Amino acid sequence: MSQFGGFVVRYRGMAAIGVARAGQLRLAQHLLTLVWSTSLLGERVVPAVPLTAPTVLGCVAVTQRATVR
């Protein structure tokens, strides 16, 4: 039942903002997972992560502002 509820929320969100934007926004999910794993589970972060994370978030921000013609 919880999975069904999650899918309902997910598909309503995709319908509201568009499938392309929702797909690009999901790229930020990996970084949020990394933040939670380091803070809650004590995972170690390799030095390349803090260097690439702003780049990924910047690309997500640019694609969210882009218009489709």
N, C-alpha and C positions, 0 to 999 in steps of 0.2 A: 504494500500500500504506500509506503514512503517513497519508493522508486516511482510509482505512478504520479504522486504529487510533485515530485521533482521534475518529471518530464512535462507535466502540465505547466509549471512555472517556466521552465526552459523554453518551451515552444511558444508560449505567450510573449515572452521577452523577445524571442526571435521575430515574431510577427510584428511586434511594436517597433523595433529598431531596424529590422531587415536582416536577412540571413548573412549577407556579406559583412556587415558591421559586427554582428554577433560573432562570426568566425574570427575576425581580427581581434576583437576584444578578448577572446579566449586565450590569445597568446600571453596575456598578462597573468593568466591563471598559474602558469608554471612558476613565475616569480613569487606569487603569493604563497604557493605551496612551499617554496624554498624558505621563505620568511618564517612560516609556521613550523617547518621541520627544524630550523635552527633554534627557534625560541622555545618550542615545546619539547623537542626530543634531544636537543643538544648536538645536532649534526654539525660537522665541520664544513666550512665553505672554502672551496679552493680560491686562490687569488684572482682567477679570471672572472669569477661571477660578479663581483662588484664593478668590474670594468665593463662587462657586457650588459648588465641589467639596465643601466640608463639608456643604452642604445636601443634595446628591445622596447622599452617603455616609450621612447621617443618615436620609434617607428609605429607603434600602436596609436599614439596620439596623432601622428600625421595622417594615418589611414582613417582614423575616426572623423577627421575634419575634411577629408576629401569628398568631393561631390561626384556622383555618377552621371555621365552624360548619355 
